[in-house]
């Protein structure tokens, strides 16, 4: 502590050899939560390896946490910048998604599906605001890995999580991992319709796309973990909770299929989405 007016938290990064840049979303959320709860005014990341610093400087993460650096150019356009959004920033988030998902190797989609896909990601943001009751905003970040043929995008919040939200709204008691699964099934939702339009379809549409795309969907909420990878669902429970929810979408960019909505005219039945 440098003075009675400023509390500083120093984090030793010397043992960190790699970080997937999209994980800056939950990392930023954890650091923000720690700052808020412990009244820390400054967090400094120490002893960072140059390649880690390079990644976190390109996506704009470092200036938020003790580094007096400017954002580093990304000549290959692989980063989706780290950003914290306020609870009233849904339009800013929509523009952020539209801007950063261009040129990142997404499979071919019809214009209607591409729009619906972006809307589904935006609905994840809106659900996080509506359901989590967070006061500390929403954290987002991503990374395109051309060599690995994947695009990862993460959204994190510091709210009450799936289990508590379902319990509060519907009186249903689930284990944390089962609460995540419940929210991804059929017409299940705790969100009230807006303008006659029911909520709860964002994650479901993303899940159906990921199944066909052979990508991955990974969700952590409270102590619960749920994943869909290579068409297989896996559930587990952590010993300690994450202080909110993380949704990580992993898109297989080697997918050569073309996708459209079921309501659109198609030629190959296997391409229905």
Secondary structure as GFF3:
##gff-version 3
##sequence-region A 1 273
A	DSSP	beta_strand	8	12	.	.	.	ID=ss1
A	DSSP	three_ten_helix	21	23	.	.	.	ID=ss2
A	DSSP	alpha_helix	24	38	.	.	.	ID=ss3
A	DSSP	beta_strand	42	46	.	.	.	ID=ss4
A	DSSP	alpha_helix	50	58	.	.	.	ID=ss5
A	DSSP	three_ten_helix	62	64	.	.	.	ID=ss6
A	DSSP	beta_strand	79	85	.	.	.	ID=ss7
A	DSSP	alpha_helix	90	100	.	.	.	ID=ss8
A	DSSP	beta_strand	108	109	.	.	.	ID=ss9
A	DSSP	alpha_helix	111	132	.	.	.	ID=ss10
A	DSSP	beta_strand	138	145	.	.	.	ID=ss11
A	DSSP	beta_strand	150	157	.	.	.	ID=ss12
A	DSSP	alpha_helix	161	170	.	.	.	ID=ss13
A	DSSP	alpha_helix	176	183	.	.	.	ID=ss14
A	DSSP	alpha_helix	202	213	.	.	.	ID=ss15
A	DSSP	beta_strand	216	229	.	.	.	ID=ss16
A	DSSP	beta_strand	232	252	.	.	.	ID=ss17
A	DSSP	beta_strand	258	259	.	.	.	ID=ss18
A	DSSP	three_ten_helix	269	271	.	.	.	ID=ss19
###
